[in-house]
Amino acid sequence: MKIGIFTDLRYCKQKPIGQTHKTLPSLKKLKETMIAFQKQNVDLCFCMGNLVDQTSQKRPEVLECIHEAMELIRGYEIPFYLVPGPQDHLTVTAAELLEREELYPTPYSVFTDHSWFLLLNGNHRTDLQYGTDTARKQTEFYLPSQQIEYLKKQLRMTKNAVLLICQNLDCNVPAKFTLQNFAEVQKIIRESGRIRLVLQGYYPKGADNVIDGIRYLSVPSMCENESDYFRIIEI
């Protein structure tokens, strides 16, 4: 089967944020991405975090941007799943995303005839409260103990799973982009022997490394790259 992945769309209708985030063209890039997925007969697609940007918009604008992005995605009739990033719940709760757009709260699993996908949310502080993208250090993110236990439980029931997480577990990328407790999560992955692929976001340049015999793929950020901002993988 084929899966399509992208990350950090950060769609909003405001001016670009900072020097690298170019959020205004994101909907056009999303359309180009979905067209490519359709042409390649992708079976499932995933956003690896930050579907919208909520730092410079009021709540009604955020909800409008989420709906616009989801309407575009749904138009291609490819099953879609969101791996939440810190921006995705800044002013909109997980419950609201479920009610309004049928986007499931993490952690959860997706089952197909070919694969078992485990979706986790690493956007938590050391106190296990949900983090945000404002006034924070990137290195303050953790995968909370509740989701670590969920991962362990799921791995007892499956083999050859694919793990998806917004934050980064790859020790080869700069430390400010990795989870504080990435080593603990890597150890669980390594010792289980049941994860064949780890898909990640939150590293703008993207990366593709093998750690303990397992591929760790980080997708380049859509809002910070003019090309090469999605991946199609056959698994």
C-alpha positions in Angstrom: 0.0 0.0 0.0 1.0 3.6 -0.4 0.8 6.4 2.2 1.2 10.1 1.7 2.6 12.4 4.4 3.1 16.1 4.9 3.7 18.4 7.9 3.5 22.0 9.1 1.1 23.4 6.6 0.4 26.1 9.3 -2.4 27.5 7.1 -3.6 31.0 8.0 -4.7 34.1 6.3 -2.3 36.5 7.9 1.1 37.7 6.8 4.1 35.2 7.0 5.3 34.7 10.5 9.0 35.3 11.2 11.6 34.9 8.5 11.0 31.3 7.4 7.3 30.5 7.9 5.4 31.2 4.7 1.9 30.4 5.6 -0.1 32.2 3.0 0.8 29.8 0.0 0.1 26.7 2.1 -3.4 26.0 0.8 -2.0 26.0 -2.8 0.8 23.7 -1.7 -1.8 21.4 0.0 -3.8 21.2 -3.2 -0.6 20.3 -5.2 0.2 17.7 -2.6 -3.3 16.1 -2.7 -3.2 16.0 -6.5 0.1 14.1 -6.3 -1.3 11.7 -3.8 -4.3 11.1 -6.0 -2.2 10.5 -9.1 0.0 8.0 -7.3 -3.0 6.2 -5.9 -2.2 6.8 -2.3 -4.3 4.7 0.1 -4.0 6.8 3.2 -2.6 10.3 4.0 -1.4 11.8 7.2 -0.5 15.4 8.3 2.4 15.1 10.8 1.3 18.2 12.8 0.4 21.9 12.6 -2.4 21.8 10.0 -3.1 25.5 10.8 -1.3 28.4 12.5 -3.1 29.7 15.5 -0.6 32.3 16.9 -1.7 35.2 14.7 -5.4 34.5 14.2 -8.5 34.8 16.3 -10.5 31.8 17.0 -13.2 32.2 14.3 -10.4 32.6 11.7 -8.7 29.5 13.0 -11.9 27.4 12.7 -12.4 28.8 9.2 -8.9 27.8 8.1 -9.2 24.3 9.6 -12.5 23.8 7.7 -11.0 25.1 4.4 -8.1 22.8 4.7 -10.3 19.8 5.6 -12.7 20.6 2.8 -9.8 20.5 0.3 -8.5 17.3 1.7 -11.8 15.6 1.7 -12.4 16.5 -1.9 -9.8 14.0 -3.0 -11.5 11.1 -1.1 -8.3 9.8 0.4 -8.7 8.7 4.0 -6.9 11.4 6.1 -5.6 11.4 9.7 -4.0 14.2 11.7 -1.1 13.7 14.0 -1.6 16.8 16.1 1.1 19.4 16.4 1.3 22.1 19.1 -0.5 24.6 16.9 -3.5 22.4 16.3 -4.8 22.7 19.8 -3.7 26.2 20.7 -7.2 27.6 20.7 -9.2 24.7 19.4 -9.6 21.6 21.6 -9.3 18.0 20.5 -12.9 17.5 21.3 -13.9 20.3 18.9 -11.7 18.9 16.1 -13.5 15.6 16.5 -17.0 17.2 16.5 -16.4 19.7 13.7 -14.0 17.8 11.4 -14.1 14.2 12.6 -10.4 14.4 13.5 -9.6 11.8 16.2 -7.8 12.8 19.4 -4.5 11.1 20.0 -3.3 8.5 20.9 -5.1 6.2 18.5 -4.5 3.5 16.0 -5.4 3.0 12.4 -5.8 -0.6 11.1 -5.7 -1.7 7.5 -5.3 -5.1 5.8 -1.6 -4.4 5.4 -0.5 -2.2 8.3 -1.1 -1.0 11.9 -0.4 2.7 12.4 0.1 4.1 15.9 -0.4 7.9 16.2 1.0 9.6 19.2 1.1 13.2 20.5 4.4 14.5 21.9 3.3 18.1 22.5 3.4 18.0 26.3 5.3 19.8 28.9 7.4 18.2 31.7 4.3 18.6 34.0 2.4 16.6 31.3 0.2 19.6 30.5 -0.4 20.2 26.8 2.2 22.6 25.3 1.8 25.5 22.9 4.0 27.2 20.2 4.2 30.4 22.1 6.7 31.6 24.6 8.3 28.2 24.8 11.6 26.4 24.2 11.2 23.7 21.6 13.1 21.3 23.8 10.4 21.3 26.5 8.2 18.7 24.7 7.7 15.3 26.2 5.8 12.2 25.3 3.7 11.8 28.4 3.6 8.6 30.5 0.0 7.8 29.5 0.9 7.6 25.8 4.1 5.7 26.6 1.9 3.1 28.3 -0.5 3.2 25.3 2.5 2.5 23.0 3.6 -0.5 25.1 0.1 -1.9 25.1 -0.3 -1.6 21.4 3.1 -3.1 20.6 2.1 -6.3 22.6 -0.8 -6.8 20.1 0.9 -6.1 16.8 4.0 -6.7 14.6 5.5 -4.5 11.9 3.7 -1.4 13.0 4.3 2.2 11.7 4.7 4.8 14.4 3.7 8.4 13.6 4.5 11.4 15.9 4.6 15.1 15.4 7.7 15.7 17.5 11.0 14.1 16.6 12.6 11.0 18.0 15.7 11.1 15.7 18.9 11.6 17.6 20.6 12.7 14.4 18.7 16.0 14.1 19.5 19.1 16.2 18.5 18.5 19.9 16.0 21.4 19.9 13.7 19.5 17.6 13.7 16.2 19.6 11.6 15.1 22.5 13.2 15.4 25.9 12.5 11.8 26.6 13.3 10.5 23.0 15.8 8.0 24.3 13.2 6.3 26.5 10.8 6.0 23.5 13.6 4.8 21.2 14.5 2.1 23.7 10.8 0.9 23.7 10.8 0.8 19.9 14.2 -1.0 19.8 13.4 -3.6 22.4 9.9 -4.4 21.1 11.2 -5.3 17.6 7.7 -4.5 16.3 8.1 -1.1 14.7 9.3 -1.1 11.1 9.0 2.6 10.4 8.9 5.9 12.4 7.3 8.9 10.7 7.9 12.4 12.2 7.4 16.1 11.7 8.7 19.2 13.4 12.1 19.3 11.7 11.9 21.9 8.9 14.7 20.5 6.7 13.5 16.9 7.0 15.7 13.9 7.6 15.9 10.2 6.7 18.0 8.0 9.0 18.3 4.4 10.2 18.6 3.9 13.9 18.8 0.4 15.4 17.8 -1.0 12.0 14.6 1.1 11.9 14.0 3.9 9.4 13.2 7.3 11.0 11.8 9.6 8.4 11.2 13.3 9.1 9.1 15.1 6.5 10.2 18.7 5.5 7.9 21.5 6.6 5.5 22.6 4.0 5.5 26.2 5.2 9.3 26.5 5.1 10.1 24.9 1.8 9.1 25.9 -1.8 9.4 22.3 -3.1 9.9 18.7 -1.9 7.5 19.2 1.0 5.7 15.9 1.0 6.5 12.2 0.8 4.8 9.1 -0.8 6.0 5.8 0.7 5.2 2.3 -0.3 5.0 -0.1 2.7 
